[in-house]
Amino acid sequence: MAARDSARENASMTMDKSLRRSGQLVRARNVLTRAERIKVLEVEERWSGGDSPLGLPKVRVQRSTTGKKKPKEEKEAAPGAAPKEETPKK
């Protein structure tokens, strides 16, 4: 029995991927802490040091967007080649 108990003590459980945080990119949050909201309001000059930190106005969270990839511009056509016609978009 002593061998079983020591084996159980040394055994470790695996951690779910969603719970791992160190060394990975942090996801964007959609809620700011009070201190972060105050910093944003100070930058926007909507809050001064004497104002109450309670009842702060809403602050829009800036999200970074990757956007759509722009199509590569076509290289200039070879001399003598017929120009490529563009199809009209609907």
N, C-alpha and C positions, 0 to 999 in steps of 0.2 A: 504494500500500500504506500509506503514511503516513496517508492519510485514513481508511482502515479501522481502523487501530490506535487513532487518536484517538477515533473514533466508539465503539469497543468500551469504551474507558476511561471514557467519559462515560455509557454506558448503565448503567442500574441495574435490578436485579431487583425484582420486587414481593415484599412480605412477606406471608406467610400471615396471615389474620385471627387465628388462634389464638396467634400469636407476639407480637402487639402487646399491650403492657401499659400504656404511659403514657396517662393520661387516661381510663382505663376503670375500672369497678368491679372490685375484686379479689374473686375467688371465695373462698368459705369453704374453709379447709384442714381436713383431718381429723387432722392430725398437728401437735403443738406442738413448738417447739424446747425445748431443755433450760432456757433462761432463762425462757421463757414458762411452762413447767411449774412452775418454782420459784416464780414470782410467784403462780400459782394456789394452790400448796400453802401459801405464806405467808398468803394471804388466808383460806384454810380452816384456818389454824393447824395444819397437818400437817407443817411443815418449819421448822426454825430455822437460823440462820446457821452454826452449828457442824457441822451434818450434812454428810455426803458428798454431792456432786452426782451421784455414780455410783449406779446402781441405784434411781432414783427410782420411787415408786409410780405407777401409772397415774392419769391425770387425764382426766375426762370432758370432751369438747369440747362447748361450748354452741353449738348451731346455732340460728340464728334461723329461725323458720318463719313463713310468711305466713298460713297457716291458710286455712280455707274462708270464703268470704263468707257472712255471716249474711243471711238473707232480711229484706228491709225489712218493718217492722211495718206492718200495714194501718192506714190512717187510719180514724178512727171513721166508722161507717156513717151515712148521712144519716138524719134522723128519718123514721120511717114505713117505712123499707126493711126488708125481711126479713133477719134475721141469717144470715150465711153459715155453713153447716154444715161442720165439719172432717171430713175422711175419716180413719178410724183407720189408723195405720201398722202394718205387719206386722213 
